[in-house]
């Protein structure tokens, strides 16, 4: 039946048009609706990916390392406050103690002159904390260092939390595709590993003790340049002291700020700190020990009649495998305090 156009009221015409349009869209699927109004599905979240692209991570790493070098030698509260803007955790502890001793590490003072850092990996996922693992090369000494930058919260910038030179001849196993990211690992979690990172530091510390433990800790090796250097140094000191005094060395893990990442093969690379205490006890056959200038300035006296205690900080990077032995790939030490009686 044909109707005069005027017999259809505007509201009715609008309603019919809307109904016809709705029917057409219903028969062609939701894609037509999205195309019509310009709305498209949000891109799928990629949880197994790094939070930044390589260029962005490199820019952050370069800026932080340059800033850390700029304030490396400044003493007192002003120096601490300046360093705390770019450093945190073990890296800040080491930097503050280094500045207090009166000299910035050579690697730090020359850092700004080095080629830009190479980003090795980032943490996986879009949540916080987020981390960047980078490396730099000191061309003057051919020393390669590992640096971990961490952003703990969405409103907190990245800061360097670990910065440790690699040991000669060591290598960092693959962390997999940089785009996929390397998952964080809790240092108390030993699932799939020969032991947890926490226990690895305990075993490594015990194995380094002097006198050497009667039974070497299982699952860990100290046959690395750091362990060998400590052993050689202890032997030289013990020989020099002879029967006049005895030397003991004890290493204690300090893991409040430890970090760990999953490797591509299922193992873990972990960054932590140890505190070493050297105790020299004066024997009954000696009246006193005259301290070398390196120690006398730290202790505040030139002689001791009972004992001398020296404390050093030791940042150490360990690789904890799924099978085999835990091994150190990075380490350094810094003498920070002394006490003599």
ZAGU-758100 format. One record per residue (C-alpha): residue number from 1; residue in one letter; chain; x, y, z. Coordinates in steps of 0.001 Angstrom, whole numbers. Example, Ala and Ser with C-alpha at 12.3 -4.5 7.8 and 13.67 -1.06 7.14 Angstrom:
<nodes>
+-----+------+-----+---------+---------+---------+
| seq | type | mol |       X |       Y |       Z |
+-----+------+-----+---------+---------+---------+
|   1 |    A |   A |   12300 |   -4500 |    7800 |
|   2 |    S |   A |   13670 |   -1060 |    7140 |
+-----+------+-----+---------+---------+---------+
</nodes>
This chain:
<nodes>
+-----+------+-----+---------+---------+---------+
| seq | type | mol |       X |       Y |       Z |
+-----+------+-----+---------+---------+---------+
|   1 |    X |   A |       0 |       0 |       0 |
|   2 |    X |   A |    1362 |    3425 |    -983 |
|   3 |    X |   A |    1130 |    6245 |    1549 |
|   4 |    X |   A |    1551 |    9926 |    1055 |
|   5 |    X |   A |    4907 |   10993 |    2416 |
|   6 |    X |   A |    3280 |   13551 |    4686 |
|   7 |    X |   A |    1302 |   10829 |    6399 |
|   8 |    X |   A |    4512 |    9545 |    8045 |
|   9 |    X |   A |    5553 |   11674 |   11013 |
|  10 |    X |   A |    9263 |   12548 |   11354 |
|  11 |    X |   A |    9616 |   10579 |   14620 |
|  12 |    X |   A |    8210 |    7449 |   12974 |
|  13 |    X |   A |   10509 |    7876 |    9975 |
|  14 |    X |   A |   13524 |    8211 |   12277 |
|  15 |    X |   A |   12505 |    5126 |   14206 |
|  16 |    X |   A |   12101 |    3065 |   11041 |
|  17 |    X |   A |   15441 |    4234 |    9700 |
|  18 |    X |   A |   17160 |    3319 |   12958 |
|  19 |    X |   A |   15500 |     -93 |   12972 |
|  20 |    X |   A |   16540 |    -760 |    9370 |
|  21 |    X |   A |   20107 |     300 |   10127 |
|  22 |    X |   A |   20183 |   -1895 |   13227 |
|  23 |    X |   A |   18958 |   -4886 |   11220 |
|  24 |    X |   A |   21589 |   -4320 |    8530 |
|  25 |    X |   A |   24364 |   -4090 |   11115 |
|  26 |    X |   A |   23127 |   -7153 |   12973 |
|  27 |    X |   A |   23307 |   -9263 |    9834 |
|  28 |    X |   A |   26895 |   -8133 |    8986 |
|  29 |    X |   A |   28498 |   -8631 |   12414 |
|  30 |    X |   A |   30127 |   -6351 |   14987 |
|  31 |    X |   A |   33057 |   -5538 |   12691 |
|  32 |    X |   A |   30794 |   -3326 |   10629 |
|  33 |    X |   A |   29758 |   -1432 |   13760 |
|  34 |    X |   A |   33380 |    -826 |   14724 |
|  35 |    X |   A |   34255 |     368 |   11237 |
|  36 |    X |   A |   31235 |    2637 |   11101 |
|  37 |    X |   A |   31975 |    4545 |   14309 |
|  38 |    X |   A |   35784 |    4376 |   14059 |
|  39 |    X |   A |   36281 |    2203 |   17154 |
|  40 |    X |   A |   38697 |    -721 |   16977 |
|  41 |    X |   A |   39559 |   -3393 |   19533 |
|  42 |    X |   A |   42433 |   -2454 |   21862 |
|  43 |    X |   A |   45686 |   -4212 |   20988 |
|  44 |    X |   A |   46147 |   -7413 |   22938 |
|  45 |    X |   A |   48289 |   -7024 |   26051 |
|  46 |    X |   A |   51688 |   -8683 |   25687 |
|  47 |    X |   A |   52640 |   -9769 |   29227 |
|  48 |    X |   A |   55701 |  -11692 |   27998 |
|  49 |    X |   A |   57531 |   -8639 |   26717 |
|  50 |    X |   A |   59923 |   -5926 |   27857 |
|  51 |    X |   A |   58317 |   -2631 |   28984 |
|  52 |    X |   A |   60570 |    -437 |   26781 |
|  53 |    X |   A |   62097 |    -724 |   23339 |
|  54 |    X |   A |   65888 |   -1050 |   23114 |
|  55 |    X |   A |   66456 |    2603 |   22196 |
|  56 |    X |   A |   64389 |    3856 |   25117 |
|  57 |    X |   A |   66188 |    1576 |   27569 |
|  58 |    X |   A |   69581 |    2673 |   26208 |
|  59 |    X |   A |   68722 |    6350 |   26669 |
|  60 |    X |   A |   67782 |    5735 |   30319 |
|  61 |    X |   A |   70915 |    3677 |   31006 |
|  62 |    X |   A |   73203 |    6264 |   29400 |
|  63 |    X |   A |   71660 |    9135 |   31355 |
|  64 |    X |   A |   71872 |    7337 |   34703 |
|  65 |    X |   A |   75465 |    6182 |   34297 |
|  66 |    X |   A |   76615 |    9650 |   33265 |
|  67 |    X |   A |   74801 |   11245 |   36213 |
|  68 |    X |   A |   76284 |    8711 |   38641 |
|  69 |    X |   A |   79785 |    9536 |   37440 |
|  70 |    X |   A |   79209 |   13265 |   37917 |
|  71 |    X |   A |   78653 |   13015 |   41694 |
|  72 |    X |   A |   80817 |    9992 |   42470 |
|  73 |    X |   A |   83405 |   11816 |   44619 |
|  74 |    X |   A |   81215 |   14359 |   46466 |
|  75 |    X |   A |   81360 |   13727 |   50221 |
|  76 |    X |   A |   78869 |   14243 |   53042 |
|  77 |    X |   A |   75102 |   14659 |   52960 |
|  78 |    X |   A |   75217 |   16732 |   49783 |
|  79 |    X |   A |   77001 |   13932 |   47969 |
|  80 |    X |   A |   74604 |   11306 |   49294 |
|  81 |    X |   A |   71542 |   13337 |   48281 |
|  82 |    X |   A |   72931 |   13883 |   44781 |
|  83 |    X |   A |   73788 |   10220 |   44337 |
|  84 |    X |   A |   70427 |    9077 |   45726 |
|  85 |    X |   A |   68730 |   10694 |   42736 |
|  86 |    X |   A |   70336 |    8173 |   40407 |
|  87 |    X |   A |   71488 |    5341 |   42716 |
|  88 |    X |   A |   69749 |    3037 |   45170 |
|  89 |    X |   A |   70289 |    -276 |   46965 |
|  90 |    X |   A |   73752 |   -1824 |   46884 |
|  91 |    X |   A |   75010 |     668 |   44289 |
|  92 |    X |   A |   74235 |    3617 |   46579 |
|  93 |    X |   A |   75814 |    1857 |   49565 |
|  94 |    X |   A |   79008 |    1271 |   47616 |
|  95 |    X |   A |   79088 |    4801 |   46187 |
|  96 |    X |   A |   78584 |    6448 |   49590 |
|  97 |    X |   A |   81333 |    4364 |   51173 |
|  98 |    X |   A |   83666 |    4975 |   48251 |
|  99 |    X |   A |   83170 |    8737 |   48524 |
| 100 |    X |   A |   83700 |    8585 |   52296 |
| 101 |    X |   A |   87082 |    6950 |   51704 |
| 102 |    X |   A |   88062 |    9964 |   49656 |
| 103 |    X |   A |   88339 |    8632 |   46115 |
| 104 |    X |   A |   85870 |    7774 |   43394 |
| 105 |    X |   A |   86465 |    4511 |   41561 |
| 106 |    X |   A |   88338 |    4947 |   38298 |
| 107 |    X |   A |   85529 |    3227 |   36414 |
| 108 |    X |   A |   83053 |    5811 |   37689 |
| 109 |    X |   A |   85143 |    8882 |   36929 |
| 110 |    X |   A |   85702 |    7765 |   33339 |
| 111 |    X |   A |   82208 |    6395 |   32791 |
| 112 |    X |   A |   80867 |    9428 |   30968 |
| 113 |    X |   A |   83699 |    9092 |   28433 |
| 114 |    X |   A |   82916 |    5471 |   27617 |
| 115 |    X |   A |   80783 |    4359 |   24651 |
| 116 |    X |   A |   77090 |    4220 |   25440 |
| 117 |    X |   A |   76010 |    1175 |   27429 |
| 118 |    X |   A |   74664 |   -1910 |   25732 |
| 119 |    X |   A |   71284 |   -3077 |   27015 |
| 120 |    X |   A |   71373 |   -6841 |   27578 |
| 121 |    X |   A |   67871 |   -7401 |   28906 |
| 122 |    X |   A |   64844 |   -5898 |   30605 |
| 123 |    X |   A |   62434 |   -7335 |   33111 |
| 124 |    X |   A |   59314 |   -8983 |   31716 |
| 125 |    X |   A |   55841 |   -7495 |   31870 |
| 126 |    X |   A |   54122 |   -4153 |   32335 |
| 127 |    X |   A |   53925 |   -4201 |   36102 |
| 128 |    X |   A |   56346 |   -2737 |   38630 |
| 129 |    X |   A |   59124 |   -3036 |   39568 |
| 130 |    X |   A |   60763 |   -2796 |   36164 |
| 131 |    X |   A |   64457 |   -3277 |   35458 |
| 132 |    X |   A |   67101 |   -2723 |   32781 |
| 133 |    X |   A |   70287 |   -4822 |   32698 |
| 134 |    X |   A |   73115 |   -3133 |   30804 |
| 135 |    X |   A |   76860 |   -3458 |   30342 |
| 136 |    X |   A |   79707 |   -1001 |   29804 |
| 137 |    X |   A |   83331 |   -1497 |   28798 |
| 138 |    X |   A |   86219 |     440 |   30300 |
| 139 |    X |   A |   88501 |     493 |   27287 |
| 140 |    X |   A |   91528 |    1584 |   29325 |
| 141 |    X |   A |   91457 |   -1554 |   31480 |
| 142 |    X |   A |   89325 |   -3828 |   29243 |
| 143 |    X |   A |   87015 |   -4269 |   32226 |
| 144 |    X |   A |   83366 |   -4963 |   31491 |
| 145 |    X |   A |   80770 |   -4069 |   34130 |
| 146 |    X |   A |   77156 |   -5060 |   34670 |
| 147 |    X |   A |   74584 |   -2480 |   35773 |
| 148 |    X |   A |   70990 |   -2997 |   36923 |
| 149 |    X |   A |   68584 |     -36 |   36756 |
| 150 |    X |   A |   65247 |    -415 |   38557 |
| 151 |    X |   A |   62010 |    1572 |   38702 |
| 152 |    X |   A |   60191 |     374 |   41822 |
| 153 |    X |   A |   56853 |    2182 |   41383 |
| 154 |    X |   A |   54996 |    3953 |   38548 |
| 155 |    X |   A |   55863 |    7352 |   40052 |
| 156 |    X |   A |   59532 |    6495 |   40688 |
| 157 |    X |   A |   62280 |    6967 |   38085 |
| 158 |    X |   A |   64819 |    4326 |   37204 |
| 159 |    X |   A |   67861 |    4221 |   39509 |
| 160 |    X |   A |   71029 |    2142 |   39380 |
| 161 |    X |   A |   70750 |    -534 |   42083 |
| 162 |    X |   A |   73776 |   -2667 |   41206 |
| 163 |    X |   A |   77015 |   -1918 |   39375 |
| 164 |    X |   A |   79641 |   -4666 |   39427 |
| 165 |    X |   A |   82743 |   -5345 |   37290 |
| 166 |    X |   A |   82811 |   -8749 |   35620 |
| 167 |    X |   A |   85625 |  -11159 |   36453 |
| 168 |    X |   A |   88278 |  -11802 |   33834 |
| 169 |    X |   A |   87320 |  -14645 |   31526 |
| 170 |    X |   A |   83741 |  -14855 |   32801 |
| 171 |    X |   A |   80593 |  -14562 |   30731 |
| 172 |    X |   A |   76933 |  -13895 |   31341 |
| 173 |    X |   A |   74717 |  -16683 |   29916 |
| 174 |    X |   A |   71964 |  -15634 |   27529 |
| 175 |    X |   A |   68869 |  -14012 |   28980 |
| 176 |    X |   A |   66900 |  -14779 |   25829 |
| 177 |    X |   A |   65241 |  -12356 |   23438 |
| 178 |    X |   A |   65463 |   -8790 |   24683 |
| 179 |    X |   A |   61967 |   -8085 |   23426 |
| 180 |    X |   A |   60531 |  -10919 |   25513 |
| 181 |    X |   A |   62098 |   -9697 |   28758 |
| 182 |    X |   A |   63726 |  -11662 |   31571 |
| 183 |    X |   A |   61443 |  -12481 |   34517 |
| 184 |    X |   A |   62362 |  -11385 |   38036 |
| 185 |    X |   A |   63127 |  -14237 |   40432 |
| 186 |    X |   A |   62669 |  -14093 |   44202 |
| 187 |    X |   A |   66078 |  -14757 |   45789 |
| 188 |    X |   A |   64468 |  -17252 |   48173 |
| 189 |    X |   A |   62991 |  -19299 |   45297 |
| 190 |    X |   A |   65070 |  -22324 |   44342 |
| 191 |    X |   A |   62532 |  -24096 |   42130 |
| 192 |    X |   A |   64276 |  -25741 |   39199 |
| 193 |    X |   A |   67709 |  -24605 |   40445 |
| 194 |    X |   A |   70530 |  -26385 |   42240 |
| 195 |    X |   A |   69710 |  -24035 |   45150 |
| 196 |    X |   A |   68004 |  -20688 |   45708 |
| 197 |    X |   A |   70042 |  -17504 |   45105 |
| 198 |    X |   A |   69845 |  -16822 |   48843 |
| 199 |    X |   A |   71414 |  -20212 |   49669 |
| 200 |    X |   A |   73940 |  -19736 |   46872 |
| 201 |    X |   A |   75313 |  -16629 |   48563 |
| 202 |    X |   A |   75459 |  -18468 |   51862 |
| 203 |    X |   A |   77387 |  -21360 |   50308 |
| 204 |    X |   A |   79738 |  -19076 |   48372 |
| 205 |    X |   A |   80421 |  -16989 |   51481 |
| 206 |    X |   A |   81173 |  -20078 |   53557 |
| 207 |    X |   A |   83494 |  -21491 |   50881 |
| 208 |    X |   A |   85543 |  -18257 |   50885 |
| 209 |    X |   A |   86141 |  -18356 |   54649 |
| 210 |    X |   A |   89657 |  -18540 |   56094 |
| 211 |    X |   A |   90689 |  -20878 |   57527 |
| 212 |    X |   A |   88968 |  -22868 |   54819 |
| 213 |    X |   A |   85993 |  -24916 |   56044 |
| 214 |    X |   A |   86818 |  -28541 |   56834 |
| 215 |    X |   A |   84040 |  -29616 |   54485 |
| 216 |    X |   A |   83612 |  -27457 |   51392 |
| 217 |    X |   A |   79982 |  -26420 |   50755 |
| 218 |    X |   A |   78370 |  -28537 |   48052 |
| 219 |    X |   A |   77135 |  -27092 |   44774 |
| 220 |    X |   A |   79391 |  -24019 |   44631 |
| 221 |    X |   A |   82861 |  -23243 |   43290 |
| 222 |    X |   A |   85320 |  -20512 |   44293 |
| 223 |    X |   A |   87704 |  -21342 |   41448 |
| 224 |    X |   A |   87259 |  -17886 |   39969 |
| 225 |    X |   A |   89558 |  -14803 |   39887 |
| 226 |    X |   A |   87847 |  -13284 |   42945 |
| 227 |    X |   A |   88070 |  -16421 |   45057 |
| 228 |    X |   A |   91639 |  -17080 |   43913 |
| 229 |    X |   A |   92709 |  -13509 |   44729 |
| 230 |    X |   A |   91214 |  -13714 |   48223 |
| 231 |    X |   A |   92928 |  -17032 |   48859 |
| 232 |    X |   A |   96299 |  -15726 |   47664 |
| 233 |    X |   A |   96002 |  -12537 |   49710 |
| 234 |    X |   A |   95090 |  -14439 |   52864 |
| 235 |    X |   A |   98060 |  -16760 |   52365 |
| 236 |    X |   A |  100467 |  -13827 |   51994 |
| 237 |    X |   A |   99115 |  -12134 |   55121 |
| 238 |    X |   A |   99222 |  -15324 |   57171 |
| 239 |    X |   A |  102828 |  -15919 |   56132 |
| 240 |    X |   A |  103809 |  -12352 |   57005 |
| 241 |    X |   A |  102214 |  -12607 |   60447 |
| 242 |    X |   A |  103888 |  -15924 |   61156 |
| 243 |    X |   A |  103534 |  -16915 |   64815 |
| 244 |    X |   A |  102978 |  -13343 |   65958 |
| 245 |    X |   A |   99279 |  -13264 |   65065 |
| 246 |    X |   A |   96481 |  -15248 |   63424 |
| 247 |    X |   A |   94220 |  -14241 |   60557 |
| 248 |    X |   A |   90561 |  -15178 |   60132 |
| 249 |    X |   A |   88219 |  -14095 |   57340 |
| 250 |    X |   A |   84443 |  -14465 |   57468 |
| 251 |    X |   A |   81998 |  -13521 |   54693 |
| 252 |    X |   A |   78341 |  -12765 |   55455 |
| 253 |    X |   A |   75646 |  -12336 |   52788 |
| 254 |    X |   A |   73720 |   -9032 |   52950 |
| 255 |    X |   A |   70763 |   -9563 |   50629 |
| 256 |    X |   A |   68237 |   -6862 |   51560 |
| 257 |    X |   A |   68678 |   -5305 |   48103 |
| 258 |    X |   A |   69519 |   -8446 |   46107 |
| 259 |    X |   A |   68116 |   -8861 |   42580 |
| 260 |    X |   A |   67762 |  -11929 |   40359 |
| 261 |    X |   A |   66696 |  -12605 |   36751 |
| 262 |    X |   A |   65790 |  -15802 |   34928 |
| 263 |    X |   A |   68225 |  -16918 |   32234 |
| 264 |    X |   A |   67182 |  -18429 |   28912 |
| 265 |    X |   A |   68320 |  -21899 |   30021 |
| 266 |    X |   A |   66244 |  -21760 |   33206 |
| 267 |    X |   A |   69106 |  -20721 |   35482 |
| 268 |    X |   A |   69362 |  -17414 |   37326 |
| 269 |    X |   A |   71796 |  -14498 |   37438 |
| 270 |    X |   A |   71694 |  -12739 |   40786 |
| 271 |    X |   A |   73206 |   -9530 |   42176 |
| 272 |    X |   A |   73915 |   -9347 |   45907 |
| 273 |    X |   A |   76288 |   -8085 |   48569 |
| 274 |    X |   A |   78583 |   -9781 |   51065 |
| 275 |    X |   A |   80302 |   -8266 |   54104 |
| 276 |    X |   A |   83777 |   -9557 |   54888 |
| 277 |    X |   A |   85386 |   -9281 |   58311 |
| 278 |    X |   A |   89139 |   -9800 |   58627 |
| 279 |    X |   A |   90203 |  -10452 |   62219 |
| 280 |    X |   A |   93904 |  -10359 |   63122 |
| 281 |    X |   A |   94495 |  -11533 |   66684 |
| 282 |    X |   A |   97800 |  -10747 |   68353 |
| 283 |    X |   A |   99484 |  -13875 |   69672 |
| 284 |    X |   A |  101005 |  -14382 |   73108 |
| 285 |    X |   A |  104489 |  -14144 |   71634 |
| 286 |    X |   A |  103962 |  -10607 |   70362 |
| 287 |    X |   A |  103764 |   -7393 |   72327 |
| 288 |    X |   A |  102041 |   -5370 |   69623 |
| 289 |    X |   A |  101463 |   -5111 |   65907 |
| 290 |    X |   A |  102440 |   -2005 |   63976 |
| 291 |    X |   A |   99803 |   -1221 |   61367 |
| 292 |    X |   A |  100627 |    -183 |   57807 |
| 293 |    X |   A |   99436 |    3287 |   56841 |
| 294 |    X |   A |   96546 |    1824 |   54832 |
| 295 |    X |   A |   95047 |     499 |   58069 |
| 296 |    X |   A |   96302 |    2978 |   60662 |
| 297 |    X |   A |   94467 |    5878 |   59049 |
| 298 |    X |   A |   91250 |    3864 |   58966 |
| 299 |    X |   A |   91565 |    2577 |   62542 |
| 300 |    X |   A |   92874 |    5803 |   64058 |
| 301 |    X |   A |   95940 |    4277 |   65681 |
| 302 |    X |   A |   99325 |    2992 |   64599 |
| 303 |    X |   A |   99553 |     -47 |   66893 |
| 304 |    X |   A |   97273 |   -2710 |   68347 |
| 305 |    X |   A |   98012 |   -5018 |   71248 |
| 306 |    X |   A |   94987 |   -7325 |   71154 |
| 307 |    X |   A |   93292 |   -7484 |   67748 |
| 308 |    X |   A |   92395 |   -5683 |   64556 |
| 309 |    X |   A |   89065 |   -5982 |   62743 |
| 310 |    X |   A |   88638 |   -4774 |   59171 |
| 311 |    X |   A |   85293 |   -4684 |   57343 |
| 312 |    X |   A |   84931 |   -4781 |   53560 |
| 313 |    X |   A |   81887 |   -4727 |   51282 |
| 314 |    X |   A |   81817 |   -7197 |   48398 |
| 315 |    X |   A |   79191 |   -6864 |   45628 |
| 316 |    X |   A |   79063 |  -10244 |   43889 |
| 317 |    X |   A |   77211 |  -11500 |   40789 |
| 318 |    X |   A |   76445 |  -15228 |   40848 |
| 319 |    X |   A |   75047 |  -17569 |   38218 |
| 320 |    X |   A |   72832 |  -20245 |   39771 |
| 321 |    X |   A |   72308 |  -23063 |   37232 |
| 322 |    X |   A |   69686 |  -25750 |   36907 |
| 323 |    X |   A |   72464 |  -28299 |   37295 |
| 324 |    X |   A |   76159 |  -28071 |   38099 |
| 325 |    X |   A |   77837 |  -25550 |   40406 |
| 326 |    X |   A |   77075 |  -21968 |   41386 |
| 327 |    X |   A |   79812 |  -19657 |   40061 |
| 328 |    X |   A |   80720 |  -15975 |   40392 |
| 329 |    X |   A |   80972 |  -13933 |   37195 |
| 330 |    X |   A |   81373 |  -10503 |   38777 |
| 331 |    X |   A |   82772 |   -9127 |   42021 |
| 332 |    X |   A |   84674 |   -6305 |   43660 |
| 333 |    X |   A |   85576 |   -5247 |   47192 |
| 334 |    X |   A |   85876 |   -2056 |   49182 |
| 335 |    X |   A |   87483 |   -1683 |   52621 |
| 336 |    X |   A |   85067 |     513 |   54588 |
| 337 |    X |   A |   85937 |     440 |   58295 |
| 338 |    X |   A |   88353 |    -817 |   60913 |
| 339 |    X |   A |   88643 |   -1177 |   64658 |
| 340 |    X |   A |   91710 |   -1998 |   66705 |
| 341 |    X |   A |   92398 |   -2758 |   70363 |
+-----+------+-----+---------+---------+---------+
</nodes>
